[in-house]
Amino acid sequence: MAVVETARFRRKAHLALFGATSLAAQGVKDLLAARGFPSASLRLFASSTDEGSNLTEFKGEAMLVTEPDIDTLDNLDIAFLCGSPEEGGRYLDWPARAGFVAVDLTGASIQGTAPPVNVSVNPGAIPAGPGVIATPHPIAQLLSTLLAPLGKGCALREAIAVVLQPASQRGGPGIDELYKQAASLLSFSELPREVFGRQLAFNLIPGFLGEGPHDREAARVLEDQVRRITGGSFALGLQVIQAPVFHGHAVMAHVVLQAGTSADDLAACFEGRDEFRLDRRGETATPVERAGEAGILIGGIRPGAGPSSYWIWAICDDLAGGTALNAVRIAELLLERDTAKGRA
């Protein structure tokens, strides 16, 4: 994993993690440490729904998780909002009031006027000054990163994608319920259904069978996010399936490219880019092998239904990369921009 060169930055940043015990926050913490992010301090704030221990760790050291208080944030530079959209929504007005930048991983700010920022695709959308920066949903992050190079290099005309969503998309409760459901089925006992509303273990749940309006409208919302990030110059259709896996988003996408585009031309769109790794033989092309790895694995390119059309199989571990990596890279760009201003 890449390590940040601290010489690129004029100073170190004061950071905060809201929802610090969530899975997304754990991914951000791991990436801050792995990439050597130049932090002067890190404060960890609890979610209002947190129960149990108020301790966590960062770089191997135990840290206390406290309740957030806007009156104590006067020297804060960058915050990462993690956890549920409801939790993130509680703090959306804090950055402007306290003068810091919040990178929102909760989805609470995604319906605003500013487009979600995918550093690999639209870094110029990062706004100036204090406020909230919206990050994409993990599926929109994966698809926009995957499709944007095809739009530029192969004149992408159409994409149809079926995305397998892991239990980790529902955070720790989703992972716990999938585990308990599997154990309950094997022991012939009653299944817990509080998170998914029905049996997920050894099963598949299409998005339109989701329990809430967000589940049923997810495909349309995610298509809109991908269009906002990429510019929407190609036709896009998307369906989401809740899969009985703990971690790792996977997508099978059918793409139609400009006439005469070969499989090698398609692969060339991904080669030499830090966000991708190609596995042409498919030896490590499942979410299990990709666990803990950053970036997107292109695990298979196969002929599609017509001329210049192909199937692409791609995988991303969102805890090790995906939106968590995108959020940390946004923070790095903010510091780089600050350094550039200081040298001007």
C-alpha positions in Angstrom: 0.0 0.0 0.0 1.3 3.5 -0.9 2.8 5.6 1.8 2.2 9.3 1.8 5.3 11.4 1.5 5.1 13.9 4.3 7.3 16.3 2.4 4.4 17.0 0.2 2.6 18.8 3.0 3.2 22.1 4.7 1.9 21.0 8.1 0.2 18.1 9.9 -3.6 18.1 10.3 -5.8 17.8 13.3 -8.2 14.9 12.6 -11.4 13.5 14.1 -13.4 10.3 13.5 -17.2 10.4 14.1 -18.7 7.0 14.6 -15.3 5.8 15.5 -16.3 2.2 16.4 -18.0 1.6 13.0 -16.5 -0.6 10.3 -16.0 2.4 8.0 -14.1 4.2 10.7 -11.9 1.1 11.2 -11.1 1.1 7.5 -10.2 4.8 7.7 -8.0 4.4 10.8 -6.1 1.5 9.1 -5.5 3.5 6.0 -4.4 6.6 7.9 -1.8 4.5 9.6 -0.8 2.5 6.6 -0.4 5.5 4.3 1.5 7.5 7.0 -1.0 10.3 6.9 0.6 13.5 8.5 -1.7 13.9 11.5 -1.0 16.2 14.5 -3.8 14.7 16.5 -6.7 12.3 16.2 -9.9 12.5 18.2 -12.4 9.6 18.2 -16.1 10.3 18.8 -18.8 7.8 19.5 -22.1 7.3 17.8 -25.2 8.0 19.7 -26.2 4.4 19.3 -22.8 2.9 20.5 -23.1 0.4 23.2 -20.4 -1.4 25.2 -16.7 -0.4 25.3 -15.6 3.2 24.7 -12.1 2.1 23.9 -10.5 1.5 20.5 -7.0 1.7 19.1 -4.9 3.6 16.5 -1.5 2.5 15.4 -1.5 -0.1 18.1 -2.3 2.3 21.0 -5.5 2.2 23.0 -7.6 5.4 22.6 -10.7 6.6 24.4 -13.9 7.2 22.4 -15.8 10.2 23.7 -19.0 12.1 22.9 -18.6 14.8 20.3 -19.0 18.5 21.4 -18.9 21.2 18.8 -17.5 23.7 21.4 -14.2 21.6 21.6 -13.6 21.5 17.8 -12.0 25.0 17.3 -8.7 23.6 16.1 -10.0 20.7 14.0 -8.9 20.5 10.3 -10.5 17.4 8.9 -13.2 15.1 10.2 -14.4 11.7 8.8 -18.1 11.1 9.4 -18.7 7.4 9.7 -21.6 5.2 10.7 -25.3 5.4 9.6 -26.8 8.2 7.5 -29.0 9.2 10.5 -25.9 9.6 12.6 -24.1 11.6 9.9 -27.0 13.9 9.5 -26.6 15.1 13.0 -23.3 16.8 12.2 -23.7 18.2 8.7 -23.9 21.8 9.9 -21.0 21.5 12.3 -18.1 22.0 9.7 -19.4 25.4 8.6 -20.1 26.4 12.2 -16.7 25.3 13.6 -14.6 25.9 10.5 -13.4 22.4 9.5 -13.9 20.1 6.5 -15.9 16.9 7.0 -15.6 14.0 4.6 -18.9 12.2 4.8 -18.9 8.4 4.5 -22.4 8.0 5.9 -24.4 9.1 2.8 -26.2 11.8 4.8 -25.0 14.5 2.4 -25.2 12.6 -0.8 -28.5 14.2 -1.9 -27.1 17.8 -1.8 -26.2 19.9 -4.7 -22.5 19.1 -4.7 -21.5 15.9 -6.6 -20.1 13.0 -4.6 -16.3 13.0 -4.9 -14.4 10.1 -6.3 -10.7 11.1 -6.3 -9.9 8.8 -9.2 -12.6 10.4 -11.4 -13.7 13.9 -10.3 -11.1 15.4 -7.8 -11.9 18.8 -9.1 -15.3 18.6 -7.4 -13.7 19.0 -4.0 -15.0 22.3 -2.7 -12.9 25.1 -1.2 -13.2 26.1 2.5 -14.9 24.6 5.4 -17.9 22.4 4.8 -19.0 18.8 3.9 -17.5 16.7 1.1 -19.8 13.9 0.0 -18.3 10.5 -0.8 -20.1 8.0 -3.0 -21.9 4.9 -1.8 -19.4 2.0 -2.0 -21.3 0.6 -5.1 -21.2 4.0 -6.8 -17.5 4.3 -5.9 -16.8 0.9 -7.5 -18.8 1.5 -10.6 -17.7 5.1 -11.3 -14.0 4.0 -10.8 -14.5 1.1 -13.1 -16.5 2.8 -15.9 -14.8 6.2 -16.1 -11.6 4.9 -17.8 -13.8 3.1 -20.4 -15.6 6.3 -21.1 -12.4 8.1 -21.8 -10.4 5.3 -23.5 -13.0 3.2 -25.3 -16.0 5.6 -25.8 -18.2 3.6 -23.5 -21.8 3.6 -24.8 -23.7 1.4 -22.4 -23.2 -0.5 -19.2 -25.4 -3.0 -17.4 -24.2 -4.0 -14.0 -25.3 -6.5 -11.4 -23.6 -5.9 -8.0 -23.3 -8.4 -5.2 -23.4 -6.4 -1.9 -21.8 -7.9 1.2 -23.3 -8.0 4.7 -20.7 -5.5 5.8 -22.7 -2.8 4.0 -25.0 -2.9 7.0 -22.0 -2.5 9.4 -21.2 -4.7 12.3 -24.9 -5.6 12.9 -25.1 -7.0 9.3 -22.0 -9.2 9.8 -23.3 -10.4 13.1 -26.7 -11.3 11.8 -25.3 -13.2 8.8 -23.1 -15.2 11.1 -26.0 -15.9 13.5 -28.3 -16.9 10.7 -25.8 -19.4 9.3 -25.3 -20.8 12.8 -29.0 -21.0 13.4 -29.7 -22.8 10.2 -27.1 -25.4 11.0 -28.5 -25.9 14.5 -32.1 -25.9 13.4 -33.0 -22.9 15.6 -34.8 -19.6 14.9 -33.2 -17.1 12.6 -32.6 -13.5 13.6 -34.0 -11.1 11.0 -33.7 -7.6 12.5 -31.1 -6.3 10.0 -32.0 -7.9 6.7 -35.7 -8.7 7.3 -35.4 -12.2 6.0 -33.0 -15.1 5.5 -29.7 -14.0 3.9 -27.5 -17.0 4.9 -27.3 -19.5 2.0 -29.6 -17.1 0.1 -29.7 -14.1 -2.2 -31.9 -11.1 -1.8 -32.5 -8.8 -4.8 -32.7 -5.1 -4.0 -36.4 -4.7 -4.9 -37.2 -7.2 -2.1 -35.5 -5.0 0.5 -37.5 -4.1 3.6 -37.2 -0.3 3.4 -37.8 2.4 0.7 -34.0 2.9 0.5 -33.5 -0.7 -0.5 -36.2 -0.6 -3.1 -34.9 2.7 -4.6 -31.2 1.8 -4.3 -30.5 1.1 -7.9 -32.0 4.4 -9.1 -30.1 6.4 -6.5 -26.8 4.6 -7.3 -27.2 5.1 -11.0 -27.7 8.8 -10.3 -24.5 9.0 -8.2 -22.4 7.3 -10.9 -23.8 9.7 -13.6 -23.0 12.7 -11.4 -19.4 11.5 -10.8 -18.6 10.5 -14.4 -20.7 13.0 -16.3 -23.3 10.5 -17.4 -22.3 10.3 -21.1 -23.3 6.6 -21.4 -26.4 4.6 -20.7 -26.4 2.8 -17.4 -28.6 0.1 -15.8 -27.9 -1.3 -12.3 -29.3 -4.0 -10.0 -28.1 -4.8 -6.5 -28.3 -8.2 -4.9 -27.6 -8.7 -1.2 -25.2 -11.6 -1.1 -24.4 -14.0 1.8 -20.8 -12.9 2.1 -19.2 -10.9 4.9 -16.9 -8.5 3.0 -16.2 -7.4 -0.5 -18.3 -5.9 -3.3 -18.4 -7.7 -6.6 -19.8 -6.6 -9.9 -20.5 -8.4 -13.2 -20.8 -5.6 -15.8 -21.7 -5.9 -19.4 -20.3 -3.0 -21.4 -20.8 -1.9 -25.0 -17.8 0.1 -26.4 -17.1 1.9 -29.6 -16.9 -0.3 -32.8 -13.7 -2.2 -33.3 -12.7 -2.2 -29.6 -10.8 -5.4 -28.7 -10.4 -7.0 -25.3 -6.8 -5.8 -25.2 -8.0 -2.3 -25.9 -10.4 -2.6 -22.9 -7.7 -4.0 -20.6 -5.4 -1.1 -21.7 -7.8 1.3 -20.1 -7.0 -0.1 -16.7 -3.3 -0.8 -17.1 -0.8 1.5 -15.4 -3.5 2.9 -13.0 -3.0 2.6 -9.2 -6.7 1.9 -8.7 -6.6 -1.4 -10.6 -5.0 -4.8 -10.8 -5.7 -7.2 -13.7 -5.8 -10.9 -13.1 -6.2 -12.2 -16.6 -6.3 -15.9 -15.6 -8.7 -15.3 -12.7 -6.7 -17.1 -10.1 -7.5 -14.6 -7.4 -10.8 -13.4 -8.7 -13.2 -13.9 -5.8 -13.9 -11.7 -2.8 -12.2 -14.2 -0.5 -8.8 -13.7 -2.2 -9.3 -9.9 -2.3 -10.0 -9.5 1.4 -7.7 -6.9 2.9 -6.4 -5.6 -0.4 -6.8 -2.0 -1.6 -8.1 -1.0 -5.1 -10.2 -2.9 -7.6 -9.3 -6.3 -9.1 -10.3 -6.9 -12.7 -10.7 -10.6 -12.5 -12.1 -11.5 -15.9 -12.8 -9.9 -19.3 -15.0 -12.1 -21.6 -16.8 -11.5 -24.9 -20.3 -10.1 -24.6 -23.6 -10.4 -26.5 -22.6 -8.4 -29.6 -19.7 -6.6 -31.4 -17.4 -4.6 -29.1 -19.2 -5.8 -26.0 -17.7 -7.5 -23.0 -18.4 -8.9 -19.6 -16.2 -7.6 -16.8 -15.9 -9.2 -13.4 -14.5 -6.8 -10.7 -14.0 -7.0 -6.9 -13.3 -4.4 -4.2 -12.9 -4.8 -0.5 -14.4 -1.6 0.8 -12.8 -1.9 4.3 -9.3 -2.0 2.8 -10.0 0.4 -0.1 -13.1 1.7 -1.8 -14.8 4.5 0.0 -12.4 4.4 3.0 -9.4 4.8 0.7 -11.3 7.5 -1.2 -11.9 9.4 2.0 -8.3 9.3 3.1 -7.2 10.4 -0.4 -9.6 13.3 -0.3 -7.9 14.4 3.0 -4.5 14.1 1.4 -5.6 16.3 -1.5 -6.9 18.9 1.0 -3.5 19.0 2.6 -1.7 19.1 -0.7 -3.9 22.1 -1.8 -3.2 23.8 1.5 0.6 23.3 0.9 0.3 24.7 -2.6 -1.4 27.8 -1.3 1.3 28.2 1.3 4.0 28.2 -1.5 2.1 30.5 -3.8 
